[in-house]
Each structure stands twice: as C-alpha cells, then as structure tokens.
Amino acid sequence: MEWRALGTGVRLVTTDDRAVEAARIAVEGVLDAVDRACSRFREDSELCALNRSAGSWAPVGPLLLEALEAALWAAAATGGAVDPTVGRALRVAGYDRDFAAIPADAGPIVVRLRRVPGWQAVELDRSRSRARLAGGTEVDLGSTAKALAADRAASAAHAAVGPAGILVGLGGDIAVAGTPPDGGRWPILVAEDHSVALDSDGEVVLIEDGGIATSSTTVRRWTRAGVEMHHIIDPATGAPVNSPWRSATVVAATCLEANAAATAAIVMGAGAPAWLEERGLPARLVGVDGAVAAVGGWPAEAVERSE
Amino acid sequence: MRSHSSGAPAARPVARPSQQDRKTQEREVVRRLTIGAGAAALGMAGYFTVASATSAPVAFGAPAGDAHPGALMGGDPLNDKVFIRKVHVAAPRPAAGGVVASAASRAQGGAAPVAGGAPQAQVAAASVASPQPPAATPRPTPVATTGGTKPVK
C-alpha cells in the first residue's frame, strides 16, 4: 500500500493482509501528527511557531519535544555532522517550501559561507514543555523527523495489529516491527532511486529488525544560476556539502539511528568508513563516480557497482 | 631657661597600635575579604550551576520511548554547592539481526568491499575455481526500496 505524506512517498507492508487497514490508520495517525508538529513548510506547525519565536521560550508539545530530542541526540552522537540548526541555510539555498513546489531552476542566490548556529543553540525545558532557540536560529528536522516518524509509525501499526510484521517506508527510510515474513527477514532493494520498481536491478539485502536508511545528494536537487544544490547541508559552511559520497545506506537498530549515521557519512566524507566501522554499523557508500564501498559488516557479496 | 609651658593644653599622648596589633587587624580584614569573596564565588558557582542545569542546552534527555537511544545523565556532587553534570551520548547502535545478502547475491558471489577511504572501483569476483558452482537461487522479491530520488529532468 502506497500514498504520499510528509512530502514523500509512504509504503506500508504487512505480513497479514487482514491487518492492512488497521495498520494504515495507525500509520496515517502518526504521520499526520508528525506533520503538524515538525513541518518546516506548514505555517501552523509547532516547529514554525518555534522558529518564529527564536530568542524566547516557546511551548512545544510532546511530539515536537521528542523530535527535538532526537535531532539533538543525532547531532551529539555524530559530532555535529547532523545538525538541526541548518534551517536558515536550507532556506537561503532555496529549499524554502515543500520540495515539489521548488523551482527546478532559477536565478542566482547569495550564499554566505559560515557555520550554522549549531545544535547547542537549542534549549529544551522538558519540565515545562518549552524550547528556546538562540536568536537568528532556524531549526529543520527534516533529516531525523522523517526517520523518527517511520519508527513511530511502525511501532504504532504493530501495536494496532498484533504479531503481524510491519514495514513502513518513508521516502526510502524504512522501519520494521513485529514478526518478519516467512523467510525470517525483510528483503530490501538498495537503489539510487527509491521509487523504482521492486523488480529493478540492484542489490537486495535482508534485515530482520531495526531500520535501514539512505541519505543521498542525488535526491532533492535543484539548480540556481547553473549551480547544482542539494538538501544535505555541511554545518561547517552552511552550504550543500561537497562529499566524495553521493549516497550512503546504513542498517541500524532503529530507522532514526540509521538515518543519522547515513547523513553523517555524507557530511564526514573520507572519514565516514572509519566512523561507521568503529560503531559496527553496516553501510554501503556510493562514491560520486559510482564505486561502492561496503563497510561495517555490510555483506560484500551483495555489492554491485552503482551506475 | 625656656619654658615649654604655654596656654595651650598639653597634647595628650595618642595610643598608637603596636606593629603586632596592626598585623592582627590586617589579618582580620584579609580574612573577612577572603570569606566574602569566597562566599560570593560559591554563590556565583551555585548560580551558574543552577543556570547550566536549567538553561544550558538540554540536548541529552532520554527519549519518551525506546524508538531511539537517549543519553544517560547523572550528577556527582563536588561539594554542597557544585555538582558536576556527566553526560553520555549513546552512539548509533547496529541492528540486532544485522544485514545479510540475499541468497541470490550469495550464490552469485560479489565484489570485494573497499577497505575504506576514497571510493574505488569494484571488480566482481569470478567463481572460476569452483567445480560445482552453487545452484542459482532466485532473488527474493524485495518488499521495499531504500534510496534517493533521481533528479527531476
């Protein structure tokens, strides 16, 4: 079952056909709540209200609080490579509305290279359900909120339908819960384009639990004055990252962790393989020339060159 | 003979503190100042400790659920005024079940992984040494795809 939400494609798979409807309702409920809390493109979202009130405390609901905590965890765990305070940098670079509405090509823009405010500019007061951003700071939760939504949606659907296996994919970020299909694992196609047909050529890997996520600079690109832009911002410069990797796929205990590690790998560049190996995270890195590197226990026999 | 007497009253001798007394007084002043400054410093330390506990980025809170790893936070008292906050941020964890290649990939063999660093071209390993190559196993049909999206043309 597929539909669109959060500005991307949603895929729901269950191992019990009778559970599909209940699972869909549960997933839709989670995604709608995440959209209302965490969207940067809805004027009525909690996140937009928080960004507008930078410099002073603003109330935040439990879901936005959890999403902010997840984003700050990702920032701390990746040494700041995945930073939620890239909101302004993304906006200046042209990613200022839902991606489908962004002009593919437009005139020149002025991008001043400077470090983003940094995740330390976000203060959370859990006891009073409020948050404060340092003046001039804008938060974007796009990277981690989508993965967190996949985790929450899979858990919610699993809770709704019982032991049936659940897979939720959000634009290529995948979380699984419950009992896997007959073979004991979920077969996942690793491709450059997550919307290709399932019988397309490409690596197929099997996961049993947790999540798998891909971050890519070939996704969500646009052009300004002939210069290619993309949505992965290097916190050190505030501009789209110039990485030796064009995509990174990681398997981890949750989709959130997989997403954070995958995005961090793109930003870290040459240091990514060692960082992933140290954490025992299986990953598939595709260089800008299409060469593939398997690290952290990614099955070498599955590696195929990516064209 | 000159007389020293005059109409003016004779000056009464002023009791000058001894050197020891002056030292005692100075010691007392220094002690008071030290105590005052120390107390102020402790007070400020307390203030900053409280401020750091309430106002500094509280980025390490445990998550509401177990969907993602949180961080452990603890405090060790240095004295009755100052606490040291210790924060441990959990690293991304590998999946318990790991990831394996599909049976078809295992049967076909594959390219050796790049050890790390800059990406290099892969060369598929040919299984010419095997007298009886494993039977071809049909690739399982994937149930989902992970990946990006091609740039819009």
Contacts between the chains, C-beta under 8 A, distances in Angstrom:
chain1	res1	chain2	res2	distance
A	11	B	144	5.3
A	13	B	143	4.9
A	13	B	144	6.3
A	62	B	64	6.6
A	65	B	64	7.8
A	66	B	63	6.3
A	66	B	64	4.9
A	66	B	65	7.7
A	69	B	59	7.6
A	69	B	61	5.1
A	69	B	63	5.8
A	69	B	64	7.9
A	69	B	70	7.3
A	70	B	63	6.7
A	70	B	68	5.4
A	72	B	57	7.3
A	72	B	59	3.6
A	72	B	60	7.4
A	73	B	59	7.2
A	73	B	60	7.4
A	73	B	63	7.5
A	73	B	68	6.6
A	73	B	69	6.9
A	73	B	70	6.5
A	73	B	71	6.6
A	73	B	89	6.7
A	73	B	90	7.6
A	75	B	59	7.1
A	76	B	59	5.8
A	76	B	60	6.7
A	76	B	71	7.2
A	76	B	89	4.3
A	77	B	69	7.9
A	77	B	89	5.3
A	77	B	90	6.7
A	77	B	91	5.6
A	77	B	92	6.1
A	104	B	152	5.5
A	119	B	57	7.2
A	119	B	59	6.3
A	120	B	57	4.7
A	120	B	59	7.3
A	121	B	57	7.5
A	122	B	57	6.0
A	122	B	59	6.8
A	123	B	55	6.4
A	123	B	56	7.2
A	123	B	57	5.3
A	123	B	58	6.4
A	124	B	57	7.4
A	124	B	58	4.4
A	124	B	59	7.0
A	124	B	61	6.6
A	125	B	54	7.2
A	125	B	58	6.9
A	126	B	58	6.6
A	126	B	61	5.6
A	148	B	67	6.7
A	148	B	68	6.7
A	151	B	67	4.2
A	151	B	68	6.7
A	152	B	65	7.7
A	152	B	67	6.0
A	155	B	65	7.4
A	155	B	67	6.3
A	167	B	143	6.0
A	167	B	144	5.7
A	169	B	144	4.5
A	169	B	145	7.4
A	169	B	146	7.5
A	171	B	149	7.6
A	172	B	145	6.6
A	172	B	146	4.7
A	172	B	147	5.0
A	172	B	148	6.5
A	172	B	149	7.9
A	173	B	146	7.2
A	174	B	144	5.4
A	174	B	146	5.6
A	181	B	143	7.3
A	183	B	140	6.7
A	185	B	97	7.2
A	185	B	100	7.1
A	186	B	143	6.0
A	186	B	144	7.4
A	187	B	102	6.0
A	187	B	140	4.2
A	187	B	141	6.8
A	187	B	142	4.6
A	187	B	143	6.0
A	188	B	142	5.7
A	188	B	143	7.3
A	188	B	144	5.7
A	188	B	145	7.1
A	188	B	146	5.8
A	189	B	142	3.7
A	189	B	144	7.3
A	189	B	145	4.4
A	189	B	146	7.4
A	189	B	147	7.8
A	190	B	145	7.6
A	190	B	146	5.8
A	190	B	147	6.4
A	191	B	145	5.4
A	191	B	146	7.6
A	191	B	147	4.1
A	192	B	147	5.5
A	192	B	148	6.2
A	192	B	150	6.7
A	193	B	145	8.0
A	193	B	147	5.7
A	193	B	148	6.5
A	193	B	149	5.6
A	193	B	150	4.7
A	194	B	145	4.7
A	194	B	146	6.2
A	194	B	147	4.1
A	194	B	148	6.5
A	194	B	149	6.3
A	195	B	145	7.4
A	195	B	149	6.2
A	196	B	145	6.3
A	196	B	147	7.6
A	198	B	141	6.3
A	198	B	142	5.0
A	198	B	143	7.4
A	198	B	144	7.8
A	198	B	145	6.6
A	199	B	141	6.8
A	203	B	101	7.8
A	203	B	105	6.8
A	204	B	101	7.7
A	204	B	102	4.1
A	204	B	104	7.1
A	204	B	105	6.6
A	204	B	139	5.7
A	204	B	140	6.3
A	204	B	142	5.3
A	205	B	99	5.1
A	205	B	100	6.8
A	205	B	101	6.1
A	205	B	102	6.7
A	205	B	105	7.9
A	206	B	99	6.9
A	206	B	100	5.0
A	206	B	101	7.3
A	206	B	102	5.9
A	206	B	140	7.5
A	207	B	95	6.4
A	207	B	97	6.5
A	207	B	98	7.9
A	207	B	99	5.3
A	208	B	95	7.1
A	208	B	96	7.4
A	208	B	97	2.7
A	208	B	98	7.4
A	209	B	95	5.6
A	209	B	96	5.7
A	209	B	97	4.8
A	210	B	95	3.4
A	210	B	96	7.0
A	210	B	97	7.1
A	211	B	95	7.5
A	212	B	99	7.4
A	212	B	146	5.1
A	213	B	146	6.6
A	214	B	146	4.6
A	214	B	147	5.1
A	214	B	148	6.1
A	215	B	148	7.8
A	216	B	147	6.9
A	216	B	148	3.1
A	216	B	149	8.0
A	217	B	148	7.9
A	218	B	148	4.9
A	218	B	149	7.5
A	218	B	150	6.7
A	218	B	151	6.4
A	219	B	148	3.2
A	219	B	149	4.7
A	220	B	148	7.8
A	220	B	149	7.0
A	221	B	151	4.6
A	221	B	152	7.9
A	244	B	118	6.1
A	244	B	119	6.3
A	245	B	119	7.1
A	247	B	147	7.1
A	247	B	148	5.8
A	249	B	146	5.9
A	249	B	147	7.5
A	250	B	92	7.9
A	251	B	94	7.3
A	251	B	95	5.3
A	251	B	98	7.2
A	251	B	99	4.2
A	252	B	92	5.3
A	252	B	93	6.2
A	252	B	94	6.1
A	252	B	95	5.8
A	253	B	69	7.6
A	253	B	92	7.6
A	253	B	93	4.0
A	253	B	94	6.5
A	253	B	95	5.2
A	253	B	96	6.8
A	254	B	67	5.8
A	254	B	68	5.3
A	254	B	69	7.8
A	254	B	93	7.9
A	256	B	67	6.6
A	256	B	68	4.2
A	257	B	68	6.4
A	257	B	69	6.8
A	257	B	92	3.9
A	257	B	93	6.0
A	258	B	92	7.5
A	260	B	92	5.8
A	261	B	92	4.6
A	270	B	117	6.0
A	270	B	118	6.3
A	273	B	114	7.8
A	273	B	115	7.7
A	273	B	116	3.3
A	273	B	117	6.4
A	274	B	116	6.0
A	277	B	116	6.9
A	279	B	91	5.2
A	279	B	92	5.9
A	279	B	93	7.9
A	279	B	94	7.2
A	280	B	94	4.6
A	281	B	92	6.0
A	281	B	94	5.5
A	282	B	94	6.8
A	282	B	95	8.0
A	282	B	98	6.6
A	282	B	99	4.7
A	285	B	119	6.7
A	286	B	119	7.4
A	287	B	118	7.4
A	287	B	119	2.7
A	287	B	120	7.9
A	288	B	119	7.7
A	289	B	119	6.6
A	289	B	121	7.6
A	291	B	114	7.1
A	291	B	119	4.1
A	291	B	120	5.4
A	291	B	121	4.8
A	291	B	122	6.1
A	292	B	111	7.3
A	292	B	114	7.4
A	292	B	119	7.3
A	292	B	122	5.6
A	293	B	113	6.3
A	293	B	114	3.7
A	293	B	116	6.9
A	293	B	119	5.4
A	293	B	120	7.5
A	294	B	113	3.5
A	294	B	114	7.1
A	295	B	113	6.8
A	295	B	114	7.8
A	295	B	116	6.1
A	296	B	94	7.6
A	297	B	94	7.6
A	297	B	98	6.5
A	297	B	99	7.3
A	298	B	99	6.5
A	298	B	113	7.0
A	299	B	99	6.5
A	299	B	100	5.5
A	299	B	101	3.6
A	299	B	105	6.9
A	299	B	106	7.9
A	299	B	110	7.7
A	300	B	110	5.8
A	300	B	111	7.0
A	300	B	112	5.9
A	300	B	113	4.4
A	301	B	101	4.8
A	301	B	105	5.2
A	301	B	106	5.3
A	301	B	108	7.5
A	301	B	109	6.0
A	301	B	110	3.7
A	302	B	101	3.6
A	302	B	102	6.9
A	302	B	105	4.2
A	302	B	110	5.7
A	303	B	110	5.1
A	303	B	111	4.7
A	303	B	112	7.9
A	303	B	113	6.1
A	303	B	122	6.0
A	304	B	110	7.0
A	304	B	111	7.1
A	304	B	122	7.7
A	304	B	124	7.8
A	305	B	111	7.2
A	305	B	121	7.2
A	305	B	122	5.1
